[in-house]
Amino acid sequence: MRRSLAVTGIITAGLTALALAATPALAQGGPNPNASGTGTCAVTGTAPVSPNAVGMNGGRGQGYGRGMNSPMGGQGINLPASGTLTADQKADVAYMVEEEKLAHDVYVALAAKFPADFQFARIANSEAQHQAALRTILTRYNLTDPTAGLAAGEFSTSAFQKLYNDLVGQATTAVNAPEVGVAIEKLDIVDLTSSLDGVTAPDVVQTYTNLRNASQHHLTAFGG
């Protein structure tokens, strides 16, 4: 893998922040952190949804519209043709499926823990779409899904299991809980940027790019 994933600890400085360690080259990747948080989660290249769409009233995460909650039953319809993946690139797809499951499962847990903070449930719905997008890629390339059959909060990789437990445990208050979301979305952006490096398969490039754009929207919603 071209990336390294580690939660190095909790830093208390007004708000609690998670320090994420990645390789120096990866730490410079990703979209502009000042990008707008409005728009839908562009997983399959669908058109943006109006920020005033139904069901997104009040709280953080405004501006996502119904695109966040829309079922992704048509996954793959708008994808370009498949290409060729190296062994490392195939491993990256499997890795990213676990990482999107991590985001989804943490947000589900935090939605239950802090029900007044509606962004966790809303963004969890989006993360379910992200998993579906990557599972489409797994199917296209006949790859094994490392998340198949696992319940929320369960992971086949010990590093992801520990990270899930740590992240949920770090969200001790409604004030610091969004910092967990910031940490996850920053991690996603770094790892998606790494996974894009050298990929030529059009369907994988589009999927990773759309997922990274969506992570940037989520990062903004969490205040990152």
Sequence and secondary structure as in RCSB ss.txt:
>XXXX:A:sequence
MRRSLAVTGIITAGLTALALAATPALAQGGPNPNASGTGTCAVTGTAPVSPNAVGMNGGRGQGYGRGMNSPMGGQ
GINLPASGTLTADQKADVAYMVEEEKLAHDVYVALAAKFPADFQFARIANSEAQHQAALRTILTRYNLTDPTAGL
AAGEFSTSAFQKLYNDLVGQATTAVNAPEVGVAIEKLDIVDLTSSLDGVTAPDVVQTYTNLRNASQHHLTAFGG
>XXXX:A:secstr
     EEEEEEESSSEEEEEE  HHHHT SS TTS   S   SS      TT TT  SSTTTT GGGGTS  TTT
TTT        HHHHHHHHHHHHHHHHHHHHHHHHHHH TT THHHHHHHHHHHHHHHHHHHHHHTT   TTTT 
 TT  SSHHHHHHHHHHHHH  STTTHHHHHHHHHHHHHHHHHHHHTT   HHHHHHHHHHHHHHHHHHHHTT 
